[in-house]
Amino acid sequence: MSDIADALRALPYFADLPDKLILSVCEGSETVEVEAGTVIIEEGSDSVEMYVVVEGEMTVTKHTADTEVELARVGPGEVVGEMALLDNSPRMATVRAAEKSQLIRVPVEAFEDLLEDSRVVRRMFRTVTARLRDIEDKIRHEERMAALGRMAAQLMHELNNPAAAVARSTQELLRTYAELGDESRALVGVADDEYGLTPPQGDLSTIQRSESEEAVAGWLTAHDVSGAWDIAPAMVQAGWTPAQLDKATTGLDVERLARFARWVGLRATAEQLIGEISIGAGRISELVRVVKDYSYLDRGPIQEIDPTSGIRDTLILLKHKLRGIEVEFDFEADLKTVEVSGRDLNQVWTNLIDNAADAMGESGTLTIRAQNRDSAVVVSVTDTGSGIPDDVAARIFDPFYTTKEPGKGTGLGLHTVHTILKRANAEIEVASSPQGTTFTVTLPAM
């Protein structure tokens, strides 16, 4: 009992309490040592005790919207379990050891003795009200995010159906339009072998394309074809040259030649537009897939996944920020799997890649590596920016700390990364120099 009394007196929460009350609390209380992951309080269970944290750290979590939300972390000198005892209600949250910890288990009888001292009541009142505010804020946030997720899932479904329909219709339109062109040529008496078109000559440089468009537009203008500069780009894209136009229009009178040449230009333009529609529909379908995979819609909160599975999807979503930046991959074959929230892990990659892009500006090289190491998977994100000053590096994981201009950064990105990885029993390290910065994430493997 003396050991428990000494431990309590060493904690600010109990230091100024009278000896009689301390000894009363010690009667029936016991010291408990728990390993990391041990659950000491289960959400929904009966309230029969509270715990005082002497050494180590505990996590407080609550199930909401099909996921488990971390509400708080409790360290030495703090208590857990007192809220339900005060209200004589079932446990509102689950408490488990984040690491090996030493606790004092205080039964309900000793807890009631503590309530006779007004100082304890005031401390508990402050703690309880602060925790209730935090719990309410976090649960509301999670509920909003869950509702947003459901809306996103419905939106993705609604977008995917018309996108797929447009893609199918575009293919059918292209086939029908090709047949229409064949029939049109037959009507004007131009045989297929007189059409004269050869496949385009690969990708043209900007200068080559400009010169070709000018040459075709000049040919069209010389033959009184209306809208020459409007249709010339599509004709060049389709492979037309002045020589091929000469061959295709051999034997045609002036009026018929002009109409035929314009028909060729309009057909090339229409084919180009159909191609663009097809690409756009395909892009929508691809983005729908990426968003669904990235956010792990309609999946459980924790999955066994390839730790790099979301990196490529993240890069697609951040494509607008990576213009001018070269991306290199070095992923070891047969990477081990990890058991994490895929959605949370993708948020880690998003923040790290987004920060790397900001560090490099409009040019540089982003290198992402992944390899097995003992019982873990190590993923590193390296940029070629100007590095992080030592005084800044010491604070980059602090909440609300940012070096960006007002309105451009919340200071929560890397703090969120740190929180997510800590919750997954993972680690993150940073190494920086004037030649660039590397963030290294170590994830426990299955």
Secondary structure, DSSP 8 states (H G I E B T S, - for coil): -HHHHHHHHTSTTTTTS-HHHHHHHHTT-EEEEE-TT-EEE-TT----EEEEEEES-EEEEEEETTEEEEEEEE-TT-EESHHHHHHT---SSEEEESSSEEEEEEEHHHHHHHTTSHHHHHHHHHHHHHHHHHHHHHHHHHHHHHHHHHHHHHHHHHHHHHHHHHHHHHHHHHHHHHHHHHHHHHHHT--GGGS------S---HHHHHHHHHHHHHHHHHTT-TTHHHHHHHHHHHT--HHHHHHHTTT--HHHHHHHHHHHHHHHHHHHHHHHHHHHHHHHHHHHHHHHHHHTTTS-SSEEE-TTTTHHHHHHHTGGG-TTEEEEEEE-TT---EEE-HHHHHHHHHHHHHHHHHHHTTSEEEEEEEEEETTEEEEEEEE-S----HHHHTTTTSTT---S-TTT--S-HHHHHHHHHHHTT-EEEEEEETTEEEEEEEEE--
